[in-house]
Amino acid sequence: MPVFAIHYTYPDDNTEMLTIRPQHRDWLAQLPGLRVAGAYQPALDEVSEGEPTSQEPVNGGLIVVEADSLEDVTTTFDEDPYWQNGYILRRVVRQWDPPLGPWATGA
């Protein structure tokens, strides 16, 4: 089954967004095909190399799922409480075909 990486960009000030974090996490917990979900914040366990760009988010998340199609992923992720409440500034969904490791085709 194809693997997809979903990148979220959150607002710099996510104080209000955190009020619905329990609903978001409950939604994630029931997500079919969930492989991994995590968030990143400024200055937490970060190594940055190269020149920063203005497009780099301060707060965001990465979710990896298995799904049948890109359409299935976007339809499913439209139900995320963060998305429905406008807390995701940008969502990028990419089919990911890692050549090595546990998610590689045929692994």
C-alpha positions as CSV (number, residue, x, y, z in Angstrom):
1,M,0.0,0.0,0.0
2,P,1.4,3.5,-0.8
3,V,2.9,5.6,1.9
4,F,2.2,9.3,2.2
5,A,3.9,12.1,4.1
6,I,1.7,15.0,5.3
7,H,3.4,18.2,6.4
8,Y,1.4,20.8,8.3
9,T,2.4,24.4,8.9
10,Y,0.9,25.9,12.0
11,P,0.6,29.5,13.1
12,D,3.5,31.0,15.0
13,D,1.2,31.6,17.9
14,N,-0.6,28.4,18.4
15,T,-2.1,29.1,21.9
16,E,-5.7,29.0,20.6
17,M,-5.0,25.9,18.5
18,L,-3.8,24.0,21.6
19,T,-7.3,24.2,23.1
20,I,-8.5,21.6,20.6
21,R,-5.4,19.5,20.7
22,P,-7.3,16.6,22.5
23,Q,-9.8,16.4,19.6
24,H,-6.9,16.5,17.1
25,R,-5.1,13.7,18.9
26,D,-8.3,11.6,19.2
27,W,-8.7,12.0,15.5
28,L,-5.1,10.9,14.9
29,A,-5.5,7.9,17.1
30,Q,-8.3,6.5,15.0
31,L,-6.6,7.3,11.7
32,P,-6.5,4.2,9.4
33,G,-3.0,3.4,8.2
34,L,-1.2,5.7,10.7
35,R,2.5,5.1,10.8
36,V,3.9,8.0,12.7
37,A,2.8,11.5,13.8
38,G,4.8,14.2,15.4
39,A,5.1,18.0,15.8
40,Y,8.0,20.3,15.8
41,Q,8.4,23.6,17.5
42,P,11.1,26.3,17.5
43,A,14.3,25.4,19.4
44,L,13.3,21.9,20.4
45,D,15.6,19.2,19.3
46,E,16.5,21.0,16.1
47,V,19.6,21.1,13.9
48,S,19.4,23.4,11.0
49,E,22.1,23.5,8.4
50,G,22.3,25.8,5.4
51,E,20.7,29.1,4.8
52,P,17.2,29.5,6.3
53,T,14.5,30.6,3.9
54,S,11.4,32.7,4.6
55,Q,9.2,29.7,3.8
56,E,10.4,27.6,6.7
57,P,7.6,27.1,9.3
58,V,8.3,27.8,13.0
59,N,5.6,25.3,14.1
60,G,4.4,22.3,12.2
61,G,3.8,18.6,12.0
62,L,4.6,15.5,10.1
63,I,2.3,12.6,9.8
64,V,3.0,9.4,7.8
65,V,0.2,7.1,6.7
66,E,-0.5,4.3,4.4
67,A,-3.5,4.8,2.1
68,D,-4.8,3.7,-1.3
69,S,-4.5,7.1,-3.0
70,L,-3.8,10.8,-2.7
71,E,-7.5,11.5,-2.9
72,D,-8.2,9.2,0.0
73,V,-5.5,11.0,2.1
74,T,-6.8,14.5,1.3
75,T,-10.4,13.4,2.0
76,T,-9.5,11.8,5.3
77,F,-7.3,14.8,6.4
78,D,-10.1,17.2,5.6
79,E,-11.7,15.8,8.8
80,D,-8.8,16.8,11.0
81,P,-10.1,19.2,13.7
82,Y,-7.0,21.5,13.2
83,W,-7.9,21.7,9.4
84,Q,-11.6,22.3,10.0
85,N,-10.9,25.1,12.5
86,G,-8.4,26.8,10.2
87,Y,-5.3,26.2,12.3
88,I,-3.3,24.6,9.5
89,L,-1.8,27.4,7.3
90,R,-0.4,25.0,4.8
91,R,-0.9,21.3,4.1
92,V,1.4,19.4,1.8
93,V,0.6,15.7,1.0
94,R,3.2,13.7,-0.9
95,Q,3.3,10.1,-1.9
96,W,6.5,8.8,-0.4
97,D,8.3,5.8,-1.9
98,P,11.3,5.2,0.4
99,P,13.9,2.9,-1.3
100,L,15.1,1.5,2.0
101,G,13.8,0.7,5.5
102,P,10.6,-0.8,6.9
103,W,8.3,1.2,4.6
104,A,10.1,0.3,1.4
105,T,8.2,-1.6,-1.2
106,G,8.7,-5.3,-0.7
107,A,10.2,-4.7,2.8
